[in-house]
Amino acid sequence: MGPSATSQPEVAETKLAEEVASTEPKVVEKKRLTYHEQKEWDQLEPRIEQLENRLSEIEGEMIQHGSNFDQLSLLQIEKEERTEELEQLMERWEALASYV
């Protein structure tokens, strides 16, 4: 056999590898935002700024109502809700920022 000849097992392995490669799902790397993601991106920063401002206001109100337990409880609940929402928006902002 000459150098250009390949053995049967090598040919079979090559064909098998080609078949496996052709059946694997192709992974397409995302390069930019979709239309809906772009709209979301455009709204994220203003919303994040609103939440940050509201959290500052809540802290000021908590200082003013330091002796009113009922009011403090309501403000604390709102603060927790706004903080959680802010964290979710920041995570989404980070995810979308990688495509902008």
KAHU-V709927 format. One record per residue. N is the residue number from 1. RES is the residue in three letters. SS is DSSP state (H for helix, E for strand, L for the rest). BURIAL is # if it has 9 or more other C-alpha atoms within 8 Angstrom, else .. Layout:
BEGIN
N;RES;SS;BURIAL
N;RES;SS;BURIAL
END
This chain:
BEGIN
1;MET;L;.
2;GLY;L;.
3;PRO;L;.
4;SER;L;.
5;ALA;L;.
6;THR;L;.
7;SER;L;.
8;GLN;H;.
9;PRO;H;.
10;GLU;H;.
11;VAL;H;#
12;ALA;H;.
13;GLU;H;.
14;THR;H;.
15;LYS;H;.
16;LEU;H;.
17;ALA;H;.
18;GLU;H;.
19;GLU;H;.
20;VAL;H;.
21;ALA;H;.
22;SER;H;.
23;THR;H;.
24;GLU;L;.
25;PRO;L;.
26;LYS;L;.
27;VAL;L;.
28;VAL;L;.
29;GLU;L;.
30;LYS;L;.
31;LYS;L;.
32;ARG;L;.
33;LEU;L;#
34;THR;L;.
35;TYR;H;.
36;HIS;H;.
37;GLU;H;#
38;GLN;H;#
39;LYS;H;.
40;GLU;H;.
41;TRP;H;#
42;ASP;H;.
43;GLN;H;.
44;LEU;H;#
45;GLU;H;.
46;PRO;H;.
47;ARG;H;.
48;ILE;H;#
49;GLU;H;.
50;GLN;H;.
51;LEU;H;#
52;GLU;H;#
53;ASN;H;.
54;ARG;H;.
55;LEU;H;#
56;SER;H;.
57;GLU;H;.
58;ILE;H;#
59;GLU;H;.
60;GLY;H;.
61;GLU;H;#
62;MET;H;#
63;ILE;H;.
64;GLN;H;.
65;HIS;L;#
66;GLY;L;.
67;SER;L;.
68;ASN;L;.
69;PHE;H;.
70;ASP;H;.
71;GLN;H;.
72;LEU;H;#
73;SER;H;.
74;LEU;H;.
75;LEU;H;#
76;GLN;H;.
77;ILE;H;.
78;GLU;H;.
79;LYS;H;#
80;GLU;H;.
81;GLU;H;.
82;ARG;H;#
83;THR;H;#
84;GLU;H;.
85;GLU;H;.
86;LEU;H;#
87;GLU;H;.
88;GLN;H;.
89;LEU;H;#
90;MET;H;#
91;GLU;H;.
92;ARG;H;.
93;TRP;H;#
94;GLU;H;.
95;ALA;H;.
96;LEU;H;#
97;ALA;H;.
98;SER;L;.
99;TYR;L;#
100;VAL;L;.
END
